[in-house]
Amino acid sequence: MPVLELDQLRVSISRPDGTEVLPVREVSLSVDAGQTLALVGESGCGKSMTCLAVAGLLPQRARIAAGTLKLDGTDMASLTAAAAFQQRRRTVASVFQDATGSLNPVRSIGWQIAEAVRLRRGATQAEAWAEAIRLLGRVGIAKPEDRARDYPHRFSGGMNQRAMIALAIAGSPRLLIADEATTALDVTIQAQILDLLADLQAEMGMAVLLVTHDLGVVARVADQVAVMYAGRVVERAPVRRLFAEPRHPYTQGLLGARPRIDRDIAALVTIDGAVPPLDAMPAGCAFAPRCVSADITCDRQDPSAARDGAGRFVACHRPGAARVAA
């Protein structure tokens, strides 16, 4: 049974004028225990909004408008608000990009982790403090007994990210959401954090939902990849198959835009145009205005996601027709 399962999930945002827009449209994906699913795509494609829906942290004007969201096999729509909160507390934890900004500046690192332990495990104050020190040591903080009393401003960016990971695993979550968790770090610290997450995943059997713009990170750590565009998953496949044979023109464009170190290139390849605004989606395929292989069907009809062999899904009328998007 998947730890996370989304089926045709739709998120709606109500605007002040009473109209609604859909930042997430018919998203279907699943993540098993011990598996890493990477969400990739340009900014504004709905990756973070999907994660917020899973974690129950949608903005005030946003709501899940349709579809199914299951955590550990439990349909979250079937629960009361209080029961859904408890289910997420037991199941989901998040690590965000700006760890320093996410931590409480007026509480010590140890206090914040101990608070999570008390809330999630019902531990006493002494037990929670001891566990906070153990977790800090587990994520690679030297002299955790001393550093637990420090505040976030005394930690480097990489140390704060490690503290955030300790905070996240305090409740032994079944699903860890890592939303751009390594983007603000230099490459050396980034590699250390990725290795740490991989070790914790193997140790705890967590499912990981990874959001990143770094395709190198995806190739290194992901098992499955879901490519999002304009709020929708346009291609989903095992990571090796996706990199070896991208089928959707947008996926081809993303991979084609990567800088190369194995050969000289005159100029970087780009994808012309931009993601359409939420209130001006094309009538047909949202990527059609930017796609070099689009035809009249693409302009008029939004493609449905179809299985394309060996666990791959592609939402395209002409998958594989173009090797590179313009």
C-alpha positions in Angstrom: 0.0 0.0 0.0 1.5 3.4 -0.9 2.3 5.8 1.9 1.0 8.6 -0.3 -1.6 8.3 -3.0 -3.1 11.1 -5.0 -5.8 10.5 -7.6 -7.1 13.3 -9.8 -6.3 15.8 -7.0 -7.5 19.4 -7.7 -6.7 22.4 -5.6 -8.7 25.6 -6.0 -7.9 29.1 -4.9 -10.7 31.7 -4.4 -9.8 35.2 -5.5 -11.1 38.4 -3.9 -13.5 38.9 -6.9 -15.1 35.6 -6.3 -13.6 33.7 -9.2 -11.5 30.5 -8.7 -8.2 29.4 -10.3 -6.7 25.9 -10.2 -3.0 25.8 -9.3 -3.2 22.0 -9.1 -5.2 20.1 -11.7 -6.0 16.3 -11.8 -2.7 15.3 -10.2 -2.3 11.5 -9.8 0.8 10.0 -8.2 1.9 7.6 -5.4 4.9 7.0 -3.3 5.8 3.7 -1.6 7.7 3.2 1.7 11.4 3.5 1.1 10.9 5.2 -2.3 11.8 8.7 -3.5 9.5 10.5 -5.9 10.9 13.7 -7.4 8.6 16.5 -8.5 10.2 18.7 -11.2 9.1 21.6 -13.4 9.4 25.4 -13.7 8.4 27.7 -10.9 4.7 28.2 -10.8 3.9 24.7 -12.1 2.1 23.6 -8.9 4.9 21.5 -7.2 4.9 23.3 -3.8 1.1 23.7 -3.8 0.7 19.9 -4.2 3.0 19.4 -1.2 1.1 21.9 0.9 -2.1 20.0 0.1 -0.5 16.8 1.2 0.7 18.4 4.4 -2.5 20.2 5.2 -0.9 23.6 5.0 -2.8 25.2 2.1 -3.2 29.0 2.2 -6.4 30.4 3.7 -8.2 30.9 0.3 -7.1 27.5 -1.0 -8.9 24.2 -0.7 -8.9 20.6 -2.1 -11.7 20.9 -4.6 -11.8 17.4 -6.0 -9.9 14.1 -6.2 -8.6 11.7 -3.5 -5.7 12.2 -1.1 -4.7 9.1 0.9 -2.1 8.8 3.6 -1.2 5.2 4.6 -4.4 4.0 2.9 -6.7 6.5 4.8 -8.8 8.8 2.6 -8.3 12.2 4.3 -11.6 13.4 3.0 -13.4 10.8 5.2 -11.9 12.2 8.4 -13.0 15.1 10.6 -10.7 18.1 10.7 -9.3 17.0 14.0 -8.8 13.4 12.9 -7.1 14.6 9.7 -4.7 16.8 11.7 -3.7 13.8 13.9 -3.3 11.6 10.8 -0.9 14.1 9.2 0.9 14.6 12.5 1.6 10.9 12.7 2.4 10.4 9.0 3.9 13.5 7.4 6.9 15.8 8.1 8.4 18.6 6.0 11.8 20.1 5.4 11.7 23.4 3.6 14.3 25.5 1.7 14.9 28.3 4.2 15.7 26.3 7.3 16.9 29.4 9.2 13.7 31.3 8.4 11.6 28.3 9.3 13.1 27.8 12.8 11.9 29.9 15.8 14.6 32.5 16.4 13.7 33.0 20.1 13.8 29.3 21.1 16.9 27.1 21.3 17.4 24.4 18.7 17.0 21.7 21.4 13.8 23.2 22.7 12.2 23.1 19.3 13.1 19.5 18.6 12.1 18.5 22.1 8.7 20.2 21.6 8.1 18.1 18.5 9.0 14.9 20.4 6.6 15.8 23.2 3.7 16.5 20.8 4.2 13.5 18.6 5.3 10.9 21.2 3.8 12.1 24.4 7.2 12.0 26.1 8.1 13.8 29.3 10.2 16.9 29.2 13.3 15.1 30.3 12.7 12.3 27.8 12.1 14.8 25.0 15.3 16.7 25.8 17.4 13.5 25.8 15.8 12.5 22.5 16.5 16.0 21.0 20.1 15.6 21.8 20.2 12.1 20.3 18.5 13.4 17.1 21.0 16.2 16.8 23.8 13.7 17.0 22.1 11.5 14.5 22.0 14.2 11.9 25.6 15.0 12.3 25.8 18.0 14.7 29.0 17.8 16.7 28.7 18.1 20.5 24.9 17.9 20.5 24.7 18.3 24.3 26.2 21.8 24.0 24.7 22.8 20.6 21.2 21.9 21.6 21.2 25.1 23.8 22.1 27.3 20.9 19.7 29.4 18.9 19.3 29.3 15.1 21.5 32.4 14.5 24.4 30.5 16.0 24.2 27.7 13.4 25.3 27.9 9.8 22.9 27.3 7.0 23.9 23.6 6.7 23.6 23.1 10.4 20.2 24.7 10.5 19.1 22.3 7.7 20.4 19.4 9.7 18.4 20.7 12.7 15.3 21.0 10.5 15.7 17.3 9.5 16.1 16.3 13.1 12.9 18.2 13.8 11.1 16.5 11.0 12.1 12.9 12.0 11.3 13.5 15.6 8.0 11.7 15.1 9.3 8.9 12.9 7.2 10.1 9.9 6.1 7.7 7.2 6.4 10.5 4.5 9.0 13.2 4.4 8.4 16.2 2.1 11.6 17.9 1.1 10.7 21.0 -0.8 13.8 22.6 -2.3 15.6 21.4 0.9 19.1 21.7 -0.6 18.7 24.7 -3.0 20.2 27.4 -0.7 23.3 25.3 0.2 26.7 25.0 -1.5 27.4 21.8 -3.4 29.5 20.2 -0.7 26.9 20.7 2.1 24.2 19.8 -0.4 25.8 16.4 -1.0 26.1 15.8 2.7 22.4 16.6 3.3 21.4 14.3 0.5 23.5 11.5 1.9 22.0 12.1 5.3 18.4 11.9 3.9 19.3 8.7 2.1 20.7 7.2 5.3 17.6 8.2 7.3 15.3 6.9 4.6 17.0 3.5 4.6 17.0 3.4 8.4 13.4 4.4 8.9 11.8 3.2 5.7 10.3 6.6 4.9 8.8 7.6 1.6 10.2 10.8 0.3 8.5 13.4 -1.9 11.3 15.6 -3.2 10.7 18.9 -4.9 13.8 20.3 -6.8 14.9 22.2 -9.8 18.2 20.4 -9.8 18.0 17.5 -12.3 21.4 16.3 -11.1 19.9 15.7 -7.7 17.0 14.0 -9.3 19.2 11.6 -11.2 21.2 10.9 -8.0 18.5 10.2 -5.4 15.1 9.6 -7.1 13.4 6.3 -8.0 10.5 7.9 -9.8 10.0 11.3 -11.4 6.8 13.3 -12.0 7.2 16.3 -14.3 4.6 19.0 -13.6 3.5 21.8 -16.0 0.7 24.3 -15.4 -0.6 22.4 -12.3 -0.6 19.0 -14.0 1.6 16.0 -14.1 2.5 15.7 -17.8 4.9 12.7 -17.5 5.7 10.2 -14.8 8.3 7.4 -15.1 11.2 5.6 -13.4 14.1 8.0 -13.2 16.4 6.0 -15.6 13.8 5.7 -18.2 12.8 9.3 -18.0 16.4 10.5 -18.5 17.2 8.0 -21.2 14.0 8.5 -23.2 11.8 11.5 -22.3 8.5 11.3 -24.1 6.7 14.6 -23.3 8.0 17.6 -25.3 8.2 19.6 -22.0 10.4 16.9 -20.4 12.6 16.9 -23.5 12.9 20.7 -23.2 13.9 20.5 -19.5 16.5 17.9 -20.1 17.8 19.6 -23.2 18.3 22.9 -21.2 20.8 21.3 -18.9 24.4 22.7 -19.1 26.9 20.0 -20.1 30.5 19.4 -18.8 31.2 16.5 -21.1 31.3 18.5 -24.3 31.5 22.0 -25.6 28.2 23.8 -26.5 27.8 27.1 -28.2 24.7 28.2 -26.2 22.3 26.8 -23.7 19.0 25.5 -25.1 16.0 27.3 -23.8 12.2 26.7 -23.9 10.6 29.8 -25.4 7.6 31.4 -23.7 6.4 31.0 -20.1 4.0 29.0 -18.1 0.5 30.4 -18.7 -1.1 32.3 -15.9 -3.7 30.5 -13.8 -6.6 32.6 -15.1 -5.6 32.3 -18.8 -5.1 28.6 -19.5 -5.3 27.6 -23.1 -8.3 25.6 -24.3 -6.2 22.6 -25.2 -2.9 21.4 -24.0 -1.3 24.0 -21.7 2.1 23.4 -23.2 0.9 23.7 -26.9 1.8 27.4 -27.3 5.5 26.5 -26.5 5.7 23.2 -28.2 7.3 22.8 -31.7 5.3 19.6 -32.5 1.8 20.9 -31.5 -1.0 20.5 -34.0 -4.6 21.5 -34.2 -5.6 18.7 -31.8 -3.2 20.0 -29.2 -4.7 23.5 -29.5 -8.2 22.3 -29.0 -8.1 19.3 -26.7 -6.4 18.8 -23.3 -4.7 15.4 -23.5 -5.4 12.7 -20.9 -2.6 10.8 -19.2 -2.0 7.5 -20.8 0.2 4.6 -19.8 3.2 4.3 -22.1 4.6 1.0 -20.9 6.6 -0.1 -17.8 5.0 2.3 -15.4 5.3 5.4 -17.5 2.4 7.9 -17.9 2.4 10.7 -20.5 -0.2 13.4 -21.0 0.5 14.3 -24.7 -1.3 13.8 -28.0 2.0 13.2 -29.7 4.5 11.7 -27.2 8.0 11.5 -28.5 7.2 13.4 -31.7 9.8 16.1 -31.0 13.2 15.5 -29.5 13.6 19.1 -28.2 11.1 21.8 -27.3 11.8 25.2 -28.9 
